[in-house]
Amino acid sequence: MRLAGRDPILEVERVELRFGGVKALSQVSFSVPEGSITAVIGPNGAGKTSLFNTISGFYRPQAGTIRFAGETLDGVAAPERAARGLARTFQNIALFRGMTVLDNIKLGRHAHMRTNLLDALVYWGRARREEMELRAEVEERIIDFLEIQHIRHAAVGTLAYGLQKRVELARALAMRPRILMLDEPVAGMNREETEDMARFILDVKEEWGTTILMVEHDMGMVMDISDHVVVLNFGQVIASGEPRAVQSDEAVIAAYLGAGDVGEIARRIRADAA
């Protein structure tokens, strides 16, 4: 599906991923319109994280093509994909717990630093200028934007879970992504934390112009903020479209809740998303 007036920035075409005799992804095809929020949803074990790992370069598919900004990513390693503008967060927080918030965020810029080893060792000239520019960008743009000024010098391991998730988002933003891939950004959060994260995700799209691709189980948030929803089940795309159409799709309802009164199940899903 292509949203009106928006060209795709990411295209996944007929991707196949197998682990031995287990097929994790089967003929998966969809596109992500530039400037959109696209959500990938599906029951547990549907292949969502396998898809994310394939797009970001951690897994190599046996077949199919992934194109980013018009260029194929075949054979492109994960660090190079990150340098090109594919940034991601993880289901389980992947921060350095003993380091400060500020230092964790600065690590996100590593892929774009031009300083060589000699510059870094003597910390002079280009190395010093880059460090100063990086700190200013992180402090003035990212930390202020995510409202975490008060914890910027705190060790990550001392923070509440919701704040750690916000720091992980900050580190991904420090990579200056064209696509921000969020793997269950509100998992384990309470309602207030979820609402805050949803607001920040919308602001990243609107104020930064960043395209969002996210995996998420919170159907209320998905339906509230997404422009486009892709549904996986058993490694296959079973539906793709605008949130309102997807939440009423009988194949989607059956995949989530099994056989039953489709009309009643649809009513419950709409109520949950309200």
N, C-alpha and C positions, 0 to 999 in steps of 0.2 A: 504493500500500500504506500502511496505517495501523498502527503498532505498537500493541499492546494497551494501552489506558488512556492513550494519548498523542494529543492533538489536534495537527494540523499547524500549525506556525508559518509555513511557507512553502509556497505552492501554485503550481505551474506548470501551466497548462492550455492545451494545443493550440498551443504557441508555434511560430511559423514565422519563420525568419530567412533572408533571401536577400541575396546580393551579386551584383547583375546577374543572370545566368542560373544562378548557383551557389547551390544550396539548402544552407545550413549546418546548419539545424535544421528538422525536418519533424514537425509534430504532436507535439511533445515535451510530455508530461504526467507529473508525479510530485509527491509531496508530501514535505516534510521534517518528521518528528515533533518536537515541542518536546522539548528535553533529550536529543536523540539525537546520534550521530555517523553521518552519512549520507555515503557515498563515491560519487562519480561516476567510473566507470572506462570504458575502451574503448580500442581501438587508436589509434595516431597518426592524426590527421585525422578522428576520430569526431565532433568538434564540442564537446568538453568545455570548452575555453577560450572558444569562442563562447557557450556556455551561461552560463558565469560572467560574461562581459562583458555579456550581456543581463540577467541578474538584477541585477547591480550598477549598471546604467544607462549603461554605456559604449556599448552598441549598442541601437538601438530596433527591436523586432521588427515585421514586417509584419502579423502576426496573433497572436492568443492573449492570455492574461491572466496576470499574475503578481501574487499577493496575499501580503502580508507582514503577519502579525498581524491577519488579517481584512480588511485594507484594500488596494485595488488600487494598484499602482505605476504604472499607465498615466500617462504624462506627467510622472512625478516624476524630476527630474534626479539624476545620480549623487551630488552633494554632499548633497542632501536625503535620499537613501536612506541615506547614511552617518550622517547626523545622527539618523535614525530607528532606527539600530541594526544596519545591515548593514555589517560591516567585512570587509576582505579583504587577503590578501597576494597576491604575484604570482610567476609562474614565475621570472622574472629579478628578482633582488633590486633593489628600488626604494628605496634609502636614500640619504641625503646623505652621501657618503663622507668629506667634509672636516669634518663636524660630529661631536660626541661622541655616544656611545651615549645618554646622558641627554637631550640636546637632540633627537635623532631620535625618541625615545619621546614626549617632551612634545608634539611636533608632532601626534601622533595625537589629542590632546585638542582640537585647534583647532576642530572642528565644534561643540563643546559650550561654548566659552568665551563668557561674557556681556559681557566688557569691550569698550567701544567705542574708537574711535580716539583720542579725547581722553584717556580714562583711560590708555591704553597709552603715549601720548606723555609724560605727566607721571609715569607709574609711581607712582601714589599711590592710596590708598583701595582701591576695588574691584579695580583692576588688581593691586596688591601682594598683597591677600588671596588672589585667585585664583591668582597665581603660587605663593604659599607652599603653598596647598592642593594644587595640582597636583603640585608637587615632592614633597610628603609622600606623596601617593598613589602616584606613580611609584616613589619610592625604597622605600617600606615594603610596598607590595602587589605591584607588578609586577616590579621588579628582584630583590627577595628571592625571589619565587615562581619566577622563571626562573633563579635562581642565577647572576646576572651582576653581582653587586656589584663584583667585582674589575676589571671593564672599564668601569664606568659613565662614567668620564671619558676613556676612550680614543677616538681618532678611529675611526670605523667602517671606514675604508679600510685600517686597519692590522690588522684582525681576520681570523682564519681564517674560511673560508666557512661552516662550521657555526655559528659564533658570530654571523655576520651574519644567518643565517636565524633565529636565536633572537631577535635584536634586532628583526627585522621582525615576528615574532610579538608581541613586547612592544609595538611601536608600534600594532599592530592592537588589542591588549587595552586600550590606553590610550583607545580610542574607546568603551569600555564597551559592547561589542556584545551584541545579543541573538542574532544569528547571526554566527559567525566563519567566513568563507569562505577556505579555504586552498588555493591553487593549487600543487600539487606540493610540499608542505612538506618532503619528505625527498629531493627530486631532487639528485643529486650528492653525497650524504652517504655516509660510511662506516658500517659496521654499528653502531659505538658511538654515533655521532651520531644515526643513525636511531632507535635504542632510546631515547635521551634525548628526542628530539622526540616519539615516540609516547607516552612517559610524560607529558610536559607536556600534550599534547593531551587525554589521558584525564583529567588533573588539572583542566584548564580546564572540561571537562564536569562532573566530579564536584564540584569545590570551588567553582567560579564559577557553575554552573548554566547555562552557555552552550551553545547548540546549535551543532554543528559541521557544516559542509558542505564536503567536500574533494574535490579532484581529485587522484588519485595513481596512479602506475604500479607502486609496490612492492606486489605482491599479498600478500606475507606480512604487511605491516603492515595493509593493508586488511582482510584476513580476521581478523587478531588483534583489532583495536580497533573495527571498525564494527558498528553495530546494523542497518544498512540499506544496501544497495548498489543503485545504479542503473547500468545498462550501456547505453552509447550505441554505435552503429555507423552510419556514414554519416548522422549527424544524426538518427537515430531511436532511441527507447528499445526495446531488444530484450529486456530482462529487468529485473526489479525485485523485490527480496525480501531475505530474510536471507542473510548471506554463504555459509553452507553450501549453501543451495539454488541460489544464483546460480553458484557455482563448478562445479556439476555440470550446469548447463544446457547442452544441446547447441548451442543457437544462440550462446551466449557462447563456448564452446570453438571452434566453427567460425570465429567472428569474429576471435578472437585468433590462431589457428594454422592456419586453412584446413582443407580436407577431409582426412580421414585416419581412423585408427582412434580413434573417439571415446572408447572405454573407456580406451585407453592414454593419450590426451591428458588426459583427466580425472584419471587417476592421477598424471600429471606435475604438473598444476596443484595438486592436493592436496598433493603432496610439496613443491612450492615454497612453499606457504602454511603448511606445518607449522613 
